[in-house]
Amino acid sequence: MNTDRRANHVAARIITLLAVTGIGVLVYRRQRRNLPCPAKLSFLLENPLMNRVAGAERLLDRAGVQPGMRVLDVGCGPGRLTLPAARRVGAGGEVVALDIQPAMLQRVQKKLAAQGITQVRLLQAGAGEGKTDANSFDRAFLVTVLGEIPDKVAALREIYRALKPGGILSITEVFPDPDVQTPGEIRKLAQETNFVIASKIGTFPAFTMNLVKPV
Ligand SMILES: C[S@@+](CC[C@H](N)C(=O)[O-])C[C@H]1O[C@@H](n2cnc3c(N)ncnc32)[C@H](O)[C@@H]1O
């Protein structure tokens, strides 16, 4: 076998292995809906493909995050959005990164320390447990999180309470997340929790819906 053919053969094997692993993980996760994505699978979130379809800066733009704002990152995971949000709000703002899994928050903590970012507060809690402050956030995010939360209405009610009047909850869903929520499901939840839908941006493979807490 010449060198070119051998290289093609190796590349084909690697691609097949990655595809089979990816499909295996998705099937495994699909059978365990409403369970938090394990910290060990953070590589499924922090990779160039995810950046391309739902990169942090794009999601911050879609929600209109500005310097000085207070931002609540619900289900922050390994901090994919938390750190860019902290840089954007700057020293005059604050980000509260909430996650149910201590292992995820430890990952965020390590990155914050390495990058010398101080305007982030970590909060270990389940969405809906009511551990956030009332009327104190300009923006809240649920990025590929909603489908993992067992009591979605309680979670949205807590976020509604945590937002200032006029504040925005920005929900992003990405295919083929095994827990992906449809726009229809989000509309129904918004209605049940008194949010007003302000916009829907994007379609496939990622879309964002901005829900406003009326003034
Ligand atoms: C798929 S990850 C998304 C992480 C991050 N938002 C991102 O886009 O990279 C979902 C995260 O939500 C967290 N999560 C799942 N259920 C939760 C709940 N009930 N309350 C708070 N966090 C939860 C998981 O621990 C996990 O870190």
The ligand as an ORCA input file, in Angstrom:
! r2SCAN-3c Opt
* xyz 0 1
  C     -25.656     20.221     27.720
  S     -24.978     21.113     29.075
  C     -24.941     22.791     28.432
  C     -23.888     23.631     29.087
  C     -23.792     25.079     28.592
  N     -25.038     25.787     28.745
  C     -23.326     25.137     27.156
  O     -24.092     25.511     26.262
  O     -22.162     24.788     26.904
  C     -26.305     21.165     30.216
  C     -25.893     21.651     31.590
  O     -27.081     21.866     32.350
  C     -26.885     21.375     33.658
  N     -28.184     21.001     34.221
  C     -28.954     19.937     33.894
  N     -30.073     19.914     34.627
  C     -30.013     20.980     35.457
  C     -30.879     21.499     36.460
  N     -32.035     20.891     36.766
  N     -30.508     22.618     37.103
  C     -29.336     23.237     36.799
  N     -28.469     22.793     35.871
  C     -28.807     21.674     35.202
  C     -25.964     20.178     33.481
  O     -25.302     19.868     34.676
  C     -25.043     20.662     32.370
  O     -23.921     21.299     32.885
*
